[in-house]
Amino acid sequence: FLSIVLGQCLSLLICGTAVTSGLLQSMSVNVPTAQSLACFCCLTLIFNIWNIKLVGLAGYNDIFRNRTLKYMFLGILEVEANYFIIKAYHYTSVTSVQILDCLTTPTVLLLSKVILKRSFKWSNYLGVVICLVGAGLLVLSDVLTGNHEKSELSYNLSQSWKGNLLCILGAVLYGVSNICQEAIVCKHGSIEYLAMISYFASIVSGVQFAVFERHDFLKVDFSLLFISLPFAFFALCLVVFYSLMSYAIHKTSAISVNLNLLSSDFFSLLAGIFLFHYKFHPLYFASFSLIIFGVVMYNLQSVKSHYEEEAASMSAVVTKEANEIVLEETN
């Protein structure tokens, strides 16, 4: 139940970023790095202050000294994954992005088995397949209603291969990032992860923005509310998404979260009915039901990762030692 609640909250936030990106794209605002930079700066401010309060300045310096390269690598992964997905909308259709960003799920599944040493059972695999079928029905309903044609007017068909390639790269990078996030959050906690990843992602985004986007950014008229509001709402959705995502992965798993995120296209299509005059199709709810059923099926049998087993083992050892000390003092 917790997995579904957290996952659907994350799906709504992803829907918010997709809709605002679509609105900005329709107004020829193409500054994907700037959109992410605003989010990472907010996260840096919030979680680094929080992390310093938790571990103190000495502990904070130890984190930098021991894990800088790890977090720098993950910061680059996160920035480029965001950049590729947002940039893909400039070259290809929303339908193509919906199909190709599903590649995150098999990427996470494969890496969960290889890196996190998860041994999946038949119900886990069946749940993943059902979720992917549900996502496929969403795309099919989009095509049947002709809603995809509305989004295909804003890009050059001859360059759609660029958008497809960017989306594939972004989806795979998201998968790698999510697995790394699960491993780190299990070991070092959500606050440290968010503090450090946002710090390095802000630096990478800032450099990329200064080199590639500053001229395009200066051309944007942010005094217009129909530009500044979607831009601000995108950053807000992404800040809340990252904060909640880390907690959700810690409480469930990267694969469970990603299965839930497949329903984000359902919410995006519903939003499109009101904002972009999309046509409704009954398959919307059938596909959403399939995705939720797939998530339930996946979670019927829990599968612990190597890192979770290590953490549980360490916790058991600490508890045992504490009990022995109490017994000795009592005697």
Steps between C-alpha positions, in 0.01 A plus 500: 500500500781742592673421171189594299426820697858629475530387138182674387600822678827484305306434179293814556820701549648354179176594327551856628850518352382349168206739465705810587778389262237459229362847570847657487581308181178625336621855571843424347675511839782246467726524808505149656817554705364823649183315602701236687747754643223684685395171662851390599582839656191476722585143601860600576390776734241289684681168542855621559382711795302199624799267455737733690251509789492120505872416472672826598774677306758229576271226368410715199869542415551124534227439243674731252837344570387138462218507243552801272574305180201271551255788542659703220444207260137467614450876467611483136270201439200682647558824309549330164202267548278804565655690210456217248134436588398868496700564181335199331166687493664754268572240231238226529137442596360450848389153387857399419619631836223303676610178330875543534515627859353162604854367442582623850302206643692212331825689572418512872387136495826384339723710727304394810592142418863570404601772749257464791501118475122467509360154423163569341210255517241425232246742651755783482563440129127463432433831677760677285351355179145604600619855577675527163186372322301768684748765386469367144121535518545864605705569189249309285211706638701814425538389137136387463366836620741693276629698800858425393442702182455819702851469642659398171441839342777663704798295387683423176428142387840471329669555838278266703784245520690751715213520745462121509872456568496767772201332665669157496816648654298686763294191592809280539683765705195535727507123554870503593446802726206337680696184578796703630256705707350189658844364590612831656174577682506153664854563621523875574141626520277726290614833645867447417413375152277799417746749649798372304329411173333842479828678585694338216202506262475877557865545404467282188173670399650844559801430278284344228257792517778760476659329200198392295182677612567846636421674168172310454408570863553875460255502208218365720261766629430387857285807564224309319305294753418224249877437478621571854224301674558170310877547550457548876245218529737262317776577751259456794375163372856379447612611850213312665553204263868458593424536871221241492677268253792444736262413785291271277806308376621461859163364615430282194748453212612667177314248283175536698517880471569483125206267442274753671645781289368333184158641596631858466400494131142426609493817710669696218231389255225597745664842541520523120121468477461828690812689389559384142146383406600134470225246430403253772526121446374220732838327464645771727341343807558143381872571462519676837329203668748261336796703629364504856424126481855439372646694795291295744610178328866605518474578873331170590842349564763738638858464379777644715815641342855419606523843668174455692615160627832654612319783679264253671795282603689799646188614684456152649865497615467844662176397674661178626804687637276757668295224666818329623623827654166549677512143637857547626406825676195334652708208631 
